[in-house]
C-alpha cells in the first residue's frame, strides 16, 4: 500500500512542479543532450574542496565528459588539469578557463556544476539558466533571500534542470521517513531538529593587501562588495564572513536544515517566526559568523524547526551532524536513512522499520545526469524550489542573530516565552559551552537575536524589527556582477 501511496505522491509532485513553473515556459529551451552514447558534457566551476568532489563524482558516471574546469586561481586551475590528465591516462580533453562566462557561450556544453564560494551560487545559476545550461549547484543555493527567489524565477522561465547539492535528497531512507510522517503511518511531527556540530578552528588575523599574481581577484569576488583582498578569504575561510559566506548554519548545516524542512508538512513554504542566540567563543579571531548557535523557526501550521551549531572543540566533544524528530505523541526519532524510535513511556530506542521513499535513483551525481538526459526538472533530487525554501530557513535564522543584542553568558540568556522545548534544548547547549568548553558564567556574552516575523507570501519581514531585517534581504553587488530582479531575469 505504501508503494502505491509513494508512486501516487511522485506523480502528484511531478504535476505540482509543472504547475508551479518548474518547466520551460516558452522562453529559452535548454539544449537537448545528443551525440554518440547520449554523452553529457559538463563544466565544473570552482576547483577547491567540493569542486574536486564534483570532478570525481562525474568522472564516475557513464558517458559524462568533463569538458571544462573553471577557477580564477591560475595555480588551482593548472593543478586540476594535471590531475585530470593523470586520472584519464593522458586522454583528457578538458579545457581550463578562468572566467566561467566563457563556458556559458560554448554551445557544446550541456550543464555546469557550481562549487564556487556562496556569494557566487545564485548568480552563476541564473546566468547558466539564461544560457540554457542545466545546473548542479552546491549548497546553499543562495547567499541571501532575494537572490534565491531570482534563481527560482530563472528556472521557471528557462526550464533547465537545477539540482541542489543536498545529497540527502537522494536518500530513499530519509524520503521514506518523511513520507511516513506525512501520510499517517507515524504520529504527526511537532519539531524537526538539525545538528551541525563538527569541530573547526579559529582563523586568526591576517592583513588585507594586494591579491597574489595567480588570483584574478575581480573574478573571485564577482558580486561580493569587498574593499580589499584578504588571505583569510581564499581558499576556504570566506565561509566565516557575512559578505561571502553564511557561517556553518548555512554551510554544513544546510544539509541538516534541508532535511528538517523536508519533514515539515508539504503545504508549508517558509516560517512565519524565527530567532537565534549564539556567539563566536574562544577563538578571538577575524571571523564574523557564530561558532555556537541555537536557532528556532515556526511555520504557519505550528510545526517547528530547531537547529544547533557547535564548532568549538573541547575534551569530550560530541560530534553531531544529523537530525532528530519530536512527534506530537511524545515519540522521538533519530538516525539517518535508517532510524530508531523512543516511544512514549519508554527509556530506550528501538529500530524503526519503514519502507523506502521515492527519489530519482543513482545518488546525487547519477540522478542529476538522468534528469539532464531526460530534460526533466521534476527528476532533480532537491529541486530549485525546495532548495530555496531550505536556504531561506537558514537565512531568517542568521538574520535574527545578526540583529542581536549583547547579553551575559548564562543559562537565562535565551528568551523563549512559554516554549518549554526551546528552553530545554538551549539549556543543553549552554551546559556544553559552560562545562565542556569552559566559558565561565557571566564572564562572556551571547548575541541574542530578536524574534523576527516573516511573510511567506511576499518573502519579506513584517512587524517589529522589519526595517532592519529587510535590509538583509539582498546584498549589494558590484557593477558587472549584479543579480537581476526576478521580473527581469
Secondary structure, 3 states (H helix, E strand, C coil): CHHHHHHHHHHHHHHHHHHCCCCCCCCCCCCCCCCHHHCEEEEEECCCCHHHHHHHHHHCCCCEEEEEEECCEHHHHHHHHHHHHHHCCCCCCCEEECCCHHHHCCCCCCEEEECCCHHHHHHHHHHHHHCCCEEEECCCCCCCHHHHHHHHHHHHHHCCCEEECCHHHHCHHHHHHHHHHHCCCCCCEEEEEEEEECCECCCCCCCEECCCCCECHHHHHCCECCCCEECCCCCCHHHHCCCCCCCHHHCCHHHHHHHHHHHCCCCCCCEEEEEEEEECCCCCCCCCCCCEEEEEEEECCCCEEEEEEECECCCCCCCECCEEEEECCCCEEEECCCEEEECCCCCCCEEECCCCCCCCCCHHHHHHHHHHHHCCHHHCCCCHHHHHHHHHHHHHHHHHHHCCEEEECCCCCCCCCCCHHHHHHHHHHHHHHHHHHCCCCCCCEEEECCCEEEECCCCEEECCCHHHHHCCCCCCECCCCCCCCHHHC
